[in-house]
Amino acid sequence: IDALSGRVLLSENPDQQVHPASLTKMMTLYLLFDAVQRRRLKMGSRIRFSRNAARQPPSKLGVRYKKSITVKTAILALAVKSANDVAVAVAERLAGSEKKFAARMNAKARALGMSRTTFVNASGLHDPLQISTPRDLARLSRGLLYKHKRYYKYFKVKRFKHGRRTDRTHNRFIALFDGADGIKTGYV
């Protein structure tokens, strides 16, 4: 699509339902950016990890139960590392539970015109009920680019430090192609 106008330049099966995998984290980040923009959270606000969040399978940041990270670290962990544990911690911080957060994700999806998308979790870990389409994901991408332009820079970060560790992007497209600036990759 042309990012500015939204005009479709080329498409193949744009309405085919697919499992969005880690592209789901685009919506998780969208709602986190909404919370920061509305001043419900600050970049330095803490996100605490429940037992459930800490137990998520990789890819993960590896934060222990009852420990916390800043919102800024959460953004980097989601955009750069695609951390499943962070996605769940963000969901629980914003909505109390991942199930309630999924309801918010679906409401935002409808508001963005994503009529063929259903979210059931914040990470994109496989669930047969979690579906989207290329067209819907393109709408979400444009929403991130224009509604949350000031945060878009996080999608092109190639590495970030967390404690003594440096985590590198899973998005090889950004690492390999000059001019690439995001947004996410996913794999089922």
OpenMM code with the backbone's topology and positions (N, CA, C; nanometers):
from openmm import Vec3, app, unit

residues = "ILE ASP ALA LEU SER GLY ARG VAL LEU LEU SER GLU ASN PRO ASP GLN GLN VAL HIS PRO ALA SER LEU THR LYS MET MET THR LEU TYR LEU LEU PHE ASP ALA VAL GLN ARG ARG ARG LEU LYS MET GLY SER ARG ILE ARG PHE SER ARG ASN ALA ALA ARG GLN PRO PRO SER LYS LEU GLY VAL ARG TYR LYS LYS SER ILE THR VAL LYS THR ALA ILE LEU ALA LEU ALA VAL LYS SER ALA ASN ASP VAL ALA VAL ALA VAL ALA GLU ARG LEU ALA GLY SER GLU LYS LYS PHE ALA ALA ARG MET ASN ALA LYS ALA ARG ALA LEU GLY MET SER ARG THR THR PHE VAL ASN ALA SER GLY LEU HIS ASP PRO LEU GLN ILE SER THR PRO ARG ASP LEU ALA ARG LEU SER ARG GLY LEU LEU TYR LYS HIS LYS ARG TYR TYR LYS TYR PHE LYS VAL LYS ARG PHE LYS HIS GLY ARG ARG THR ASP ARG THR HIS ASN ARG PHE ILE ALA LEU PHE ASP GLY ALA ASP GLY ILE LYS THR GLY TYR VAL".split()
positions = [
    Vec3(0.0847, -0.1187, 0.0000),
    Vec3(0.0000, 0.0000, 0.0000),
    Vec3(0.0882, 0.1236, 0.0000),
    Vec3(0.0329, 0.2314, -0.0477),
    Vec3(0.0974, 0.3611, -0.0312),
    Vec3(0.0650, 0.4054, 0.1111),
    Vec3(0.1683, 0.4210, 0.1934),
    Vec3(0.1471, 0.4496, 0.3357),
    Vec3(0.0727, 0.5810, 0.3575),
    Vec3(0.0995, 0.6804, 0.2727),
    Vec3(0.0372, 0.8106, 0.2920),
    Vec3(-0.1120, 0.8080, 0.2608),
    Vec3(-0.1477, 0.7541, 0.1439),
    Vec3(-0.2882, 0.7570, 0.1011),
    Vec3(-0.3665, 0.6339, 0.1434),
    Vec3(-0.2970, 0.5212, 0.1676),
    Vec3(-0.3652, 0.3963, 0.1976),
    Vec3(-0.4071, 0.3214, 0.0724),
    Vec3(-0.3758, 0.3777, -0.0446),
    Vec3(-0.4135, 0.3146, -0.1716),
    Vec3(-0.3355, 0.1843, -0.1903),
    Vec3(-0.4074, 0.0798, -0.2314),
    Vec3(-0.3442, -0.0494, -0.2552),
    Vec3(-0.2686, -0.0435, -0.3871),
    Vec3(-0.1406, -0.0765, -0.3825),
    Vec3(-0.0563, -0.0764, -0.5020),
    Vec3(-0.0473, -0.2155, -0.5630),
    Vec3(-0.0469, -0.3174, -0.4818),
    Vec3(-0.0385, -0.4554, -0.5277),
    Vec3(-0.0944, -0.5433, -0.4178),
    Vec3(-0.1723, -0.6423, -0.4565),
    Vec3(-0.2240, -0.7324, -0.3540),
    Vec3(-0.2422, -0.8721, -0.4097),
    Vec3(-0.2275, -0.9670, -0.3197),
    Vec3(-0.2541, -1.1067, -0.3504),
    Vec3(-0.3197, -1.1663, -0.2277),
    Vec3(-0.4442, -1.2047, -0.2404),
    Vec3(-0.5210, -1.2613, -0.1286),
    Vec3(-0.5234, -1.1694, -0.0060),
    Vec3(-0.5589, -1.0422, -0.0238),
    Vec3(-0.5537, -0.9483, 0.0892),
    Vec3(-0.6533, -0.9783, 0.2009),
    Vec3(-0.7565, -1.0572, 0.1719),
    Vec3(-0.8571, -1.0872, 0.2728),
    Vec3(-0.8529, -1.2317, 0.3206),
    Vec3(-0.7448, -1.3019, 0.2847),
    Vec3(-0.7270, -1.4391, 0.3322),
    Vec3(-0.6973, -1.4374, 0.4812),
    Vec3(-0.7705, -1.5170, 0.5558),
    Vec3(-0.7471, -1.5202, 0.6996),
    Vec3(-0.6204, -1.5985, 0.7305),
    Vec3(-0.5378, -1.5382, 0.8129),
    Vec3(-0.4088, -1.5954, 0.8525),
    Vec3(-0.3928, -1.5797, 1.0029),
    Vec3(-0.3009, -1.6559, 1.0588),
    Vec3(-0.2667, -1.6398, 1.1991),
    Vec3(-0.1578, -1.5321, 1.2055),
    Vec3(-0.1822, -1.4229, 1.2784),
    Vec3(-0.0892, -1.3096, 1.2749),
    Vec3(0.0422, -1.3302, 1.3492),
    Vec3(0.0542, -1.4343, 1.4290),
    Vec3(0.1766, -1.4610, 1.5049),
    Vec3(0.2211, -1.3329, 1.5764),
    Vec3(0.3503, -1.3015, 1.5724),
    Vec3(0.4012, -1.1854, 1.6464),
    Vec3(0.3595, -1.0516, 1.5872),
    Vec3(0.2968, -1.0509, 1.4712),
    Vec3(0.2393, -0.9256, 1.4219),
    Vec3(0.1312, -0.8765, 1.5175),
    Vec3(0.0792, -0.9671, 1.5987),
    Vec3(-0.0156, -0.9323, 1.7049),
    Vec3(0.0413, -0.8230, 1.7949),
    Vec3(0.1714, -0.8264, 1.8176),
    Vec3(0.2338, -0.7297, 1.9075),
    Vec3(0.2213, -0.5867, 1.8556),
    Vec3(0.1891, -0.5697, 1.7275),
    Vec3(0.1616, -0.4342, 1.6782),
    Vec3(0.0414, -0.3757, 1.7511),
    Vec3(-0.0616, -0.4567, 1.7723),
    Vec3(-0.1794, -0.4073, 1.8440),
    Vec3(-0.1488, -0.3892, 1.9925),
    Vec3(-0.0703, -0.4788, 2.0498),
    Vec3(-0.0304, -0.4634, 2.1897),
    Vec3(0.0430, -0.3310, 2.2078),
    Vec3(0.1342, -0.3021, 2.1155),
    Vec3(0.2066, -0.1747, 2.1207),
    Vec3(0.1136, -0.0567, 2.0950),
    Vec3(0.0202, -0.0704, 2.0035),
    Vec3(-0.0753, 0.0377, 1.9742),
    Vec3(-0.1471, 0.0791, 2.1028),
    Vec3(-0.1954, -0.0205, 2.1775),
    Vec3(-0.2686, 0.0101, 2.3009),
    Vec3(-0.1754, 0.0642, 2.4095),
    Vec3(-0.0516, 0.0188, 2.4119),
    Vec3(0.0462, 0.0745, 2.5064),
    Vec3(0.0773, 0.2195, 2.4698),
    Vec3(0.0955, 0.2473, 2.3413),
    Vec3(0.1178, 0.3858, 2.2972),
    Vec3(-0.0026, 0.4731, 2.3309),
    Vec3(-0.1245, 0.4203, 2.3133),
    Vec3(-0.2455, 0.4944, 2.3524),
    Vec3(-0.2382, 0.5333, 2.5002),
    Vec3(-0.1994, 0.4390, 2.5850),
    Vec3(-0.1936, 0.4642, 2.7294),
    Vec3(-0.0904, 0.5714, 2.7629),
    Vec3(0.0232, 0.5707, 2.6954),
    Vec3(0.1259, 0.6722, 2.7187),
    Vec3(0.0773, 0.8072, 2.6665),
    Vec3(0.0193, 0.8065, 2.5486),
    Vec3(-0.0298, 0.9314, 2.4893),
    Vec3(-0.1388, 0.9959, 2.5753),
    Vec3(-0.2227, 0.9125, 2.6361),
    Vec3(-0.3301, 0.9635, 2.7232),
    Vec3(-0.2829, 0.9899, 2.8653),
    Vec3(-0.1541, 0.9691, 2.8888),
    Vec3(-0.0901, 0.9925, 3.0184),
    Vec3(-0.1392, 0.8998, 3.1294),
    Vec3(-0.1913, 0.7833, 3.0898),
    Vec3(-0.2223, 0.6809, 3.1898),
    Vec3(-0.0935, 0.6174, 3.2399),
    Vec3(0.0084, 0.6174, 3.1537),
    Vec3(0.1416, 0.5677, 3.1877),
    Vec3(0.2449, 0.6661, 3.1355),
    Vec3(0.3618, 0.6630, 3.1969),
    Vec3(0.4764, 0.7409, 3.1489),
    Vec3(0.5818, 0.6412, 3.1017),
    Vec3(0.6798, 0.6894, 3.0295),
    Vec3(0.7851, 0.6003, 2.9820),
    Vec3(0.8609, 0.5364, 3.0983),
    Vec3(0.8643, 0.6030, 3.2118),
    Vec3(0.9322, 0.5485, 3.3294),
    Vec3(0.8426, 0.4685, 3.4222),
    Vec3(0.7129, 0.4596, 3.3910),
    Vec3(0.6217, 0.3791, 3.4734),
    Vec3(0.6668, 0.2329, 3.4720),
    Vec3(0.6382, 0.1636, 3.5804),
    Vec3(0.6823, 0.0247, 3.5937),
    Vec3(0.5731, -0.0725, 3.5511),
    Vec3(0.6144, -0.1801, 3.4888),
    Vec3(0.5255, -0.2904, 3.4524),
    Vec3(0.5764, -0.4133, 3.5263),
    Vec3(0.4952, -0.4612, 3.6169),
    Vec3(0.5331, -0.5743, 3.7022),
    Vec3(0.4925, -0.7061, 3.6356),
    Vec3(0.5719, -0.8089, 3.6580),
    Vec3(0.5486, -0.9393, 3.5960),
    Vec3(0.4770, -1.0337, 3.6919),
    Vec3(0.3631, -1.0823, 3.6478),
    Vec3(0.2900, -1.1844, 3.7221),
    Vec3(0.3590, -1.3190, 3.6986),
    Vec3(0.3160, -1.4177, 3.7708),
    Vec3(0.3670, -1.5539, 3.7492),
    Vec3(0.3346, -1.5975, 3.6063),
    Vec3(0.2135, -1.5650, 3.5603),
    Vec3(0.1707, -1.6002, 3.4254),
    Vec3(0.2602, -1.5344, 3.3200),
    Vec3(0.2885, -1.4074, 3.3351),
    Vec3(0.3741, -1.3380, 3.2384),
    Vec3(0.5147, -1.3972, 3.2383),
    Vec3(0.5698, -1.4201, 3.3543),
    Vec3(0.7065, -1.4721, 3.3650),
    Vec3(0.7203, -1.6120, 3.3057),
    Vec3(0.6124, -1.6863, 3.3000),
    Vec3(0.6158, -1.8255, 3.2509),
    Vec3(0.5955, -1.8393, 3.1000),
    Vec3(0.5804, -1.7312, 3.0283),
    Vec3(0.5562, -1.7401, 2.8840),
    Vec3(0.6771, -1.8018, 2.8127),
    Vec3(0.6509, -1.8746, 2.7042),
    Vec3(0.7619, -1.9345, 2.6283),
    Vec3(0.8382, -1.8295, 2.5479),
    Vec3(0.9596, -1.8647, 2.5061),
    Vec3(1.0387, -1.7715, 2.4230),
    Vec3(0.9681, -1.7438, 2.2910),
    Vec3(1.0015, -1.6341, 2.2392),
    Vec3(1.1013, -1.5353, 2.2713),
    Vec3(1.0550, -1.4531, 2.3914),
    Vec3(1.1482, -1.4292, 2.4823),
    Vec3(1.1108, -1.3576, 2.6027),
    Vec3(1.2273, -1.2774, 2.6566),
    Vec3(1.1959, -1.1777, 2.7375),
    Vec3(1.2983, -1.0963, 2.8011),
    Vec3(1.3557, -1.1687, 2.9234),
    Vec3(1.2741, -1.2531, 2.9862),
    Vec3(1.3208, -1.3324, 3.0998),
    Vec3(1.3113, -1.2619, 3.2332),
    Vec3(1.2149, -1.1725, 3.2466),
    Vec3(1.1951, -1.1019, 3.3739),
    Vec3(1.1285, -1.1986, 3.4717),
    Vec3(1.1783, -1.2010, 3.5940),
    Vec3(1.1255, -1.2919, 3.6953),
    Vec3(0.9945, -1.2412, 3.7548),
    Vec3(0.9190, -1.3361, 3.8080),
    Vec3(0.7941, -1.3089, 3.8789),
    Vec3(0.8163, -1.2019, 3.9865),
    Vec3(0.7274, -1.1037, 3.9909),
    Vec3(0.7267, -0.9908, 4.0840),
    Vec3(0.8302, -0.8831, 4.0526),
    Vec3(0.9147, -0.9031, 3.9539),
    Vec3(1.0095, -0.8002, 3.9113),
    Vec3(0.9384, -0.7115, 3.8091),
    Vec3(1.0010, -0.5986, 3.7747),
    Vec3(0.9349, -0.5060, 3.6827),
    Vec3(1.0350, -0.4427, 3.5873),
    Vec3(0.9804, -0.3849, 3.4816),
    Vec3(1.0576, -0.3094, 3.3831),
    Vec3(0.9835, -0.1799, 3.3560),
    Vec3(1.0507, -0.0848, 3.2932),
    Vec3(0.9845, 0.0408, 3.2570),
    Vec3(0.9022, 0.0221, 3.1300),
    Vec3(0.8112, 0.1145, 3.1083),
    Vec3(0.7329, 0.1153, 2.9848),
    Vec3(0.8258, 0.1237, 2.8638),
    Vec3(0.9285, 0.2083, 2.8726),
    Vec3(1.0218, 0.2215, 2.7596),
    Vec3(1.0902, 0.0882, 2.7296),
    Vec3(1.1338, 0.0177, 2.8314),
    Vec3(1.1950, -0.1140, 2.8104),
    Vec3(1.0938, -0.2104, 2.7504),
    Vec3(0.9689, -0.2030, 2.7959),
    Vec3(0.8640, -0.2895, 2.7406),
    Vec3(0.8453, -0.2629, 2.5913),
    Vec3(0.8429, -0.1362, 2.5530),
    Vec3(0.8282, -0.1010, 2.4117),
    Vec3(0.9428, -0.1607, 2.3311),
    Vec3(1.0641, -0.1421, 2.3789),
    Vec3(1.1806, -0.1964, 2.3079),
    Vec3(1.1769, -0.3487, 2.3030),
    Vec3(1.1385, -0.4123, 2.4129),
    Vec3(1.1331, -0.5587, 2.4165),
    Vec3(1.0287, -0.6134, 2.3195),
    Vec3(0.9174, -0.5430, 2.3041),
    Vec3(0.8137, -0.5867, 2.2104),
    Vec3(0.8539, -0.5605, 2.0658),
    Vec3(0.9060, -0.4421, 2.0396),
    Vec3(0.9394, -0.4041, 1.9020),
    Vec3(1.0662, -0.4718, 1.8521),
    Vec3(1.1653, -0.4875, 1.9390),
    Vec3(1.2958, -0.5398, 1.8969),
    Vec3(1.3057, -0.6903, 1.9178),
    Vec3(1.2777, -0.7366, 2.0355),
    Vec3(1.2955, -0.8777, 2.0703),
    Vec3(1.1698, -0.9608, 2.0481),
    Vec3(1.0539, -0.8967, 2.0369),
    Vec3(0.9266, -0.9660, 2.0218),
    Vec3(0.9000, -1.0560, 2.1427),
    Vec3(0.9177, -0.9998, 2.2612),
    Vec3(0.9131, -1.0757, 2.3859),
    Vec3(0.7699, -1.1091, 2.4281),
    Vec3(0.7412, -1.2388, 2.4340),
    Vec3(0.6074, -1.2852, 2.4719),
    Vec3(0.5752, -1.2560, 2.6180),
    Vec3(0.6741, -1.2677, 2.7064),
    Vec3(0.6492, -1.2404, 2.8479),
    Vec3(0.6126, -1.0935, 2.8693),
    Vec3(0.6753, -1.0060, 2.7948),
    Vec3(0.6468, -0.8624, 2.8064),
    Vec3(0.5063, -0.8327, 2.7540),
    Vec3(0.4659, -0.8979, 2.6449),
    Vec3(0.3311, -0.8767, 2.5913),
    Vec3(0.2251, -0.9085, 2.6959),
    Vec3(0.2425, -1.0185, 2.7664),
    Vec3(0.1458, -1.0573, 2.8701),
    Vec3(0.1511, -0.9595, 2.9877),
    Vec3(0.2697, -0.9186, 3.0281),
    Vec3(0.2822, -0.8226, 3.1386),
    Vec3(0.2149, -0.6901, 3.1035),
    Vec3(0.2329, -0.6431, 2.9806),
    Vec3(0.1675, -0.5191, 2.9357),
    Vec3(0.0161, -0.5367, 2.9374),
    Vec3(-0.0322, -0.6496, 2.8862),
    Vec3(-0.1766, -0.6758, 2.8841),
    Vec3(-0.2345, -0.6719, 3.0247),
    Vec3(-0.1665, -0.7369, 3.1172),
    Vec3(-0.2150, -0.7402, 3.2551),
    Vec3(-0.2080, -0.6023, 3.3200),
    Vec3(-0.1069, -0.5254, 3.2885),
    Vec3(-0.0929, -0.3894, 3.3454),
    Vec3(-0.2031, -0.2974, 3.2942),
    Vec3(-0.2367, -0.3109, 3.1665),
    Vec3(-0.3351, -0.2204, 3.1068),
    Vec3(-0.4802, -0.2628, 3.1300),
    Vec3(-0.5043, -0.3933, 3.1423),
    Vec3(-0.6438, -0.4373, 3.1508),
    Vec3(-0.6736, -0.5309, 3.2678),
    Vec3(-0.5732, -0.5698, 3.3434),
    Vec3(-0.5961, -0.6591, 3.4563),
    Vec3(-0.5772, -0.8057, 3.4224),
    Vec3(-0.6070, -0.8431, 3.2998),
    Vec3(-0.5864, -0.9809, 3.2537),
    Vec3(-0.5676, -0.9791, 3.1024),
    Vec3(-0.5065, -1.0854, 3.0535),
    Vec3(-0.4866, -1.0941, 2.9092),
    Vec3(-0.6199, -1.1086, 2.8355),
    Vec3(-0.7145, -1.1764, 2.8953),
    Vec3(-0.8467, -1.1929, 2.8339),
    Vec3(-0.9166, -1.0569, 2.8173),
    Vec3(-0.9125, -0.9753, 2.9220),
    Vec3(-0.9733, -0.8417, 2.9133),
    Vec3(-0.8979, -0.7546, 2.8132),
    Vec3(-0.7667, -0.7713, 2.8076),
    Vec3(-0.6866, -0.6963, 2.7113),
    Vec3(-0.7226, -0.7358, 2.5682),
    Vec3(-0.7441, -0.8648, 2.5447),
    Vec3(-0.7842, -0.9104, 2.4110),
    Vec3(-0.9155, -0.8449, 2.3690),
    Vec3(-1.0070, -0.8263, 2.4634),
    Vec3(-1.1325, -0.7564, 2.4320),
    Vec3(-1.1037, -0.6130, 2.3889),
    Vec3(-1.0096, -0.5470, 2.4549),
    Vec3(-0.9700, -0.4109, 2.4150),
    Vec3(-0.9029, -0.4108, 2.2782),
    Vec3(-0.8209, -0.5119, 2.2542),
    Vec3(-0.7558, -0.5246, 2.1232),
    Vec3(-0.8612, -0.5348, 2.0127),
    Vec3(-0.9633, -0.6165, 2.0372),
    Vec3(-1.0686, -0.6352, 1.9370),
    Vec3(-1.1510, -0.5084, 1.9171),
    Vec3(-1.1768, -0.4359, 2.0245),
    Vec3(-1.2496, -0.3092, 2.0120),
    Vec3(-1.1682, -0.2091, 1.9302),
    Vec3(-1.0387, -0.2010, 1.9559),
    Vec3(-0.9535, -0.1094, 1.8789),
    Vec3(-0.9450, -0.1553, 1.7335),
    Vec3(-0.9377, -0.2853, 1.7117),
    Vec3(-0.9343, -0.3377, 1.5748),
    Vec3(-1.0582, -0.2926, 1.4978),
    Vec3(-1.1747, -0.3037, 1.5591),
    Vec3(-1.2991, -0.2600, 1.4916),
    Vec3(-1.2944, -0.1095, 1.4647),
    Vec3(-1.2445, -0.0327, 1.5598),
    Vec3(-1.2357, 0.1131, 1.5433),
    Vec3(-1.1430, 0.1500, 1.4277),
    Vec3(-1.0429, 0.0673, 1.4024),
    Vec3(-0.9495, 0.0921, 1.2922),
    Vec3(-0.9990, 0.0347, 1.1591),
    Vec3(-1.1146, -0.0315, 1.1609),
    Vec3(-1.1680, -0.0905, 1.0380),
    Vec3(-1.1169, -0.2304, 1.0104),
    Vec3(-1.0602, -0.2937, 1.1104),
    Vec3(-1.0079, -0.4298, 1.0951),
    Vec3(-1.1216, -0.5288, 1.1184),
    Vec3(-1.2062, -0.5471, 1.0199),
    Vec3(-1.3308, -0.6219, 1.0364),
    Vec3(-1.3137, -0.7732, 1.0351),
    Vec3(-1.1992, -0.8211, 0.9926),
    Vec3(-1.1795, -0.9666, 0.9828),
    Vec3(-1.0703, -1.0164, 1.0768),
    Vec3(-1.0513, -0.9456, 1.1862),
    Vec3(-0.9472, -0.9804, 1.2826),
    Vec3(-1.0097, -1.0152, 1.4164),
    Vec3(-0.9578, -1.1197, 1.4794),
    Vec3(-0.9956, -1.1559, 1.6153),
    Vec3(-0.8683, -1.1849, 1.6928),
    Vec3(-0.8502, -1.1133, 1.8027),
    Vec3(-0.7371, -1.1356, 1.8919),
    Vec3(-0.7841, -1.2124, 2.0138),
    Vec3(-0.7043, -1.3074, 2.0601),
    Vec3(-0.7334, -1.3788, 2.1844),
    Vec3(-0.6176, -1.3697, 2.2834),
    Vec3(-0.5011, -1.3231, 2.2362),
    Vec3(-0.3887, -1.3027, 2.3272),
    Vec3(-0.3053, -1.1836, 2.2800),
    Vec3(-0.2167, -1.1380, 2.3671),
    Vec3(-0.1383, -1.0166, 2.3410),
    Vec3(-0.0071, -1.0432, 2.2690),
    Vec3(0.0362, -1.1691, 2.2661),
    Vec3(0.1688, -1.2015, 2.2134),
    Vec3(0.1687, -1.2508, 2.0698),
    Vec3(0.0613, -1.3185, 2.0308),
    Vec3(0.0602, -1.3830, 1.9001),
    Vec3(0.0995, -1.5284, 1.9067),
    Vec3(0.1275, -1.5789, 2.0283),
    Vec3(0.1505, -1.7225, 2.0390),
    Vec3(0.0298, -1.7923, 1.9781),
    Vec3(0.0563, -1.9013, 1.9082),
    Vec3(-0.0478, -1.9607, 1.8250),
    Vec3(-0.1726, -2.0006, 1.9033),
    Vec3(-0.2841, -1.9578, 1.8497),
    Vec3(-0.4162, -1.9985, 1.8945),
    Vec3(-0.5010, -2.0037, 1.7681),
    Vec3(-0.5680, -2.1140, 1.7407),
    Vec3(-0.6448, -2.1242, 1.6162),
    Vec3(-0.7536, -2.0177, 1.6016),
    Vec3(-0.7964, -1.9573, 1.7122),
    Vec3(-0.9002, -1.8544, 1.7067),
    Vec3(-0.8445, -1.7153, 1.6773),
    Vec3(-0.7142, -1.6989, 1.6869),
    Vec3(-0.6524, -1.5678, 1.6619),
    Vec3(-0.6235, -1.5566, 1.5127),
    Vec3(-0.6987, -1.4684, 1.4455),
    Vec3(-0.6882, -1.4567, 1.3002),
    Vec3(-0.6892, -1.3109, 1.2572),
    Vec3(-0.6358, -1.2883, 1.1402),
    Vec3(-0.6387, -1.1562, 1.0793),
    Vec3(-0.6259, -1.1742, 0.9287),
    Vec3(-0.6084, -1.0638, 0.8586),
    Vec3(-0.5855, -1.0670, 0.7149),
    Vec3(-0.4739, -0.9685, 0.6813),
    Vec3(-0.4082, -0.9873, 0.5677),
    Vec3(-0.3084, -0.8873, 0.5270),
    Vec3(-0.3661, -0.7457, 0.5194),
    Vec3(-0.4881, -0.7325, 0.4703),
    Vec3(-0.5508, -0.5996, 0.4603),
    Vec3(-0.5682, -0.5364, 0.5994),
    Vec3(-0.6176, -0.6163, 0.6943),
    Vec3(-0.6359, -0.5649, 0.8299),
    Vec3(-0.5027, -0.5270, 0.8945),
    Vec3(-0.4008, -0.6094, 0.8740),
    Vec3(-0.2702, -0.5791, 0.9316),
    Vec3(-0.2085, -0.4549, 0.8679),
    Vec3(-0.2362, -0.4321, 0.7404),
    Vec3(-0.1909, -0.3091, 0.6746),
    Vec3(-0.2603, -0.1875, 0.7373),
    Vec3(-0.3888, -0.2006, 0.7693),
    Vec3(-0.4615, -0.0910, 0.8369),
    Vec3(-0.3981, -0.0601, 0.9728),
    Vec3(-0.3654, -0.1650, 1.0455),
    Vec3(-0.3027, -0.1472, 1.1760),
    Vec3(-0.1664, -0.0795, 1.1609),
    Vec3(-0.0910, -0.1202, 1.0620),
    Vec3(0.0407, -0.0595, 1.0366),
    Vec3(0.0277, 0.0896, 1.0093),
    Vec3(-0.0667, 0.1267, 0.9253),
    Vec3(-0.0888, 0.2696, 0.8968),
    Vec3(-0.1322, 0.3433, 1.0228),
    Vec3(-0.2142, 0.2789, 1.1041),
    Vec3(-0.2560, 0.3409, 1.2294),
    Vec3(-0.1374, 0.3687, 1.3200),
    Vec3(-0.0469, 0.2731, 1.3301),
    Vec3(0.0737, 0.2935, 1.4105),
    Vec3(0.1580, 0.4078, 1.3543),
    Vec3(0.1733, 0.4092, 1.2237),
    Vec3(0.2572, 0.5099, 1.1593),
    Vec3(0.2016, 0.6513, 1.1783),
    Vec3(0.0720, 0.6671, 1.1654),
    Vec3(0.0151, 0.8023, 1.1690),
    Vec3(-0.0432, 0.8420, 1.3034),
    Vec3(-0.1060, 0.7505, 1.3754),
    Vec3(-0.1648, 0.7858, 1.5050),
    Vec3(-0.0566, 0.7951, 1.6135),
    Vec3(0.0475, 0.7142, 1.5980),
    Vec3(0.1535, 0.7104, 1.6989),
    Vec3(0.2896, 0.7375, 1.6367),
    Vec3(0.2934, 0.8381, 1.5541),
    Vec3(0.4152, 0.8720, 1.4798),
    Vec3(0.5359, 0.8966, 1.5712),
    Vec3(0.5138, 0.9570, 1.6854),
    Vec3(0.6272, 0.9889, 1.7735),
    Vec3(0.6928, 0.8641, 1.8316),
    Vec3(0.6221, 0.7507, 1.8314),
    Vec3(0.6777, 0.6259, 1.8834),
    Vec3(0.7265, 0.5322, 1.7724),
    Vec3(0.7026, 0.5699, 1.6485),
    Vec3(0.7365, 0.4825, 1.5356),
    Vec3(0.8860, 0.4505, 1.5307),
    Vec3(0.9688, 0.5385, 1.5824),
    Vec3(1.1144, 0.5200, 1.5804),
    Vec3(1.1577, 0.3897, 1.6473),
    Vec3(1.0795, 0.3393, 1.7409),
    Vec3(1.1168, 0.2168, 1.8109),
    Vec3(1.1176, 0.0943, 1.7195),
    Vec3(1.0433, 0.1005, 1.6110),
    Vec3(1.0359, -0.0150, 1.5217),
    Vec3(1.1628, -0.0358, 1.4399),
    Vec3(1.2474, 0.0645, 1.4299),
    Vec3(1.3703, 0.0467, 1.3525),
    Vec3(1.4940, 0.0253, 1.4398),
    Vec3(1.4745, 0.0163, 1.5708),
    Vec3(1.5862, -0.0103, 1.6615),
    Vec3(1.6376, -0.1518, 1.6355),
    Vec3(1.7692, -0.1648, 1.6247),
    Vec3(1.8292, -0.2946, 1.5937),
    Vec3(1.8766, -0.3694, 1.7178),
    Vec3(1.8987, -0.2972, 1.8276),
    Vec3(1.9427, -0.3608, 1.9517),
    Vec3(1.9132, -0.2676, 2.0686),
    Vec3(1.8987, -0.3269, 2.1867),
    Vec3(1.8822, -0.2466, 2.3074),
    Vec3(1.9424, -0.3215, 2.4247),
    Vec3(1.9820, -0.2458, 2.5256),
    Vec3(2.0408, -0.3041, 2.6467),
    Vec3(1.9333, -0.3175, 2.7541),
    Vec3(1.9360, -0.4303, 2.8202),
    Vec3(1.8492, -0.4551, 2.9349),
    Vec3(1.9376, -0.5178, 3.0416),
    Vec3(1.9659, -0.4422, 3.1449),
    Vec3(2.0607, -0.4893, 3.2451),
    Vec3(2.1983, -0.5016, 3.1815),
    Vec3(2.2584, -0.6151, 3.1969),
    Vec3(2.3914, -0.6385, 3.1385),
    Vec3(2.3842, -0.6976, 2.9984),
    Vec3(2.2635, -0.7295, 2.9550),
    Vec3(2.2427, -0.7978, 2.8279),
    Vec3(2.2116, -0.7002, 2.7161),
    Vec3(2.2534, -0.7337, 2.5964),
    Vec3(2.2110, -0.6609, 2.4772),
    Vec3(2.1266, -0.7557, 2.3937),
    Vec3(2.0032, -0.7148, 2.3668),
    Vec3(1.9139, -0.7945, 2.2830),
    Vec3(1.9096, -0.7348, 2.1438),
    Vec3(1.9156, -0.8209, 2.0435),
    Vec3(1.9147, -0.7788, 1.9040),
    Vec3(1.7797, -0.8090, 1.8401),
    Vec3(1.7492, -0.7350, 1.7356),
    Vec3(1.6216, -0.7509, 1.6677),
    Vec3(1.6056, -0.8900, 1.6062),
    Vec3(1.4836, -0.9367, 1.6059),
    Vec3(1.4472, -1.0593, 1.5352),
    Vec3(1.4065, -1.0256, 1.3924),
    Vec3(1.3931, -0.8969, 1.3630),
    Vec3(1.3468, -0.8509, 1.2324),
    Vec3(1.4665, -0.8384, 1.1381),
    Vec3(1.4986, -0.9465, 1.0694),
    Vec3(1.6148, -0.9479, 0.9812),
    Vec3(1.5976, -0.8528, 0.8632),
    Vec3(1.4741, -0.8216, 0.8291),
    Vec3(1.4475, -0.7269, 0.7208),
    Vec3(1.5109, -0.5913, 0.7529),
    Vec3(1.4944, -0.5453, 0.8766),
    Vec3(1.5527, -0.4173, 0.9185),
    Vec3(1.7055, -0.4253, 0.9159),
    Vec3(1.7582, -0.5377, 0.9590),
    Vec3(1.9032, -0.5529, 0.9649),
    Vec3(1.9665, -0.5633, 0.8260),
    Vec3(1.8942, -0.6152, 0.7274),
    Vec3(1.9541, -0.6450, 0.5974),
    Vec3(1.9259, -0.5430, 0.4870),
    Vec3(1.8212, -0.4627, 0.5006),
    Vec3(1.7822, -0.3734, 0.3924),
    Vec3(1.7905, -0.2267, 0.4339),
    Vec3(1.8789, -0.1521, 0.3684),
    Vec3(1.8904, -0.0093, 0.3951),
    Vec3(1.7567, 0.0585, 0.3692),
    Vec3(1.7177, 0.1442, 0.4607),
    Vec3(1.5931, 0.2182, 0.4465),
    Vec3(1.4741, 0.1514, 0.5107),
    Vec3(1.4850, 0.0241, 0.5468),
    Vec3(1.3745, -0.0447, 0.6143),
    Vec3(1.3590, 0.0138, 0.7541),
    Vec3(1.2350, 0.0426, 0.7930),
    Vec3(1.2132, 0.1064, 0.9231),
    Vec3(1.1081, 0.0358, 1.0082),
    Vec3(1.0778, -0.0871, 0.9798),
    Vec3(0.9828, -0.1622, 1.0620),
    Vec3(0.8777, -0.2296, 0.9757),
    Vec3(0.7788, -0.2848, 1.0307),
    Vec3(0.7332, -0.2670, 1.1677),
    Vec3(0.7622, -0.3942, 1.2484),
    Vec3(0.7091, -0.5076, 1.2085),
    Vec3(0.7255, -0.6323, 1.2827),
    Vec3(0.7343, -0.7473, 1.1844),
    Vec3(0.7829, -0.8596, 1.2370),
    Vec3(0.7774, -0.9853, 1.1637),
    Vec3(0.7056, -1.0854, 1.2533),
    Vec3(0.6589, -1.1926, 1.1931),
    Vec3(0.5941, -1.2963, 1.2704),
    Vec3(0.6163, -1.4302, 1.2032),
    Vec3(0.6058, -1.5359, 1.2808),
    Vec3(0.6293, -1.6698, 1.2285),
    Vec3(0.5375, -1.7692, 1.2989),
    Vec3(0.4722, -1.8535, 1.2210),
    Vec3(0.3933, -1.9634, 1.2768),
    Vec3(0.4603, -2.0924, 1.2326),
] * unit.nanometer
topology = app.Topology()
chain = topology.addChain("A")
for resn in residues:
    res = topology.addResidue(resn, chain)
    for name in ("N", "CA", "C"):
        topology.addAtom(name, app.Element.getBySymbol(name[0]), res)
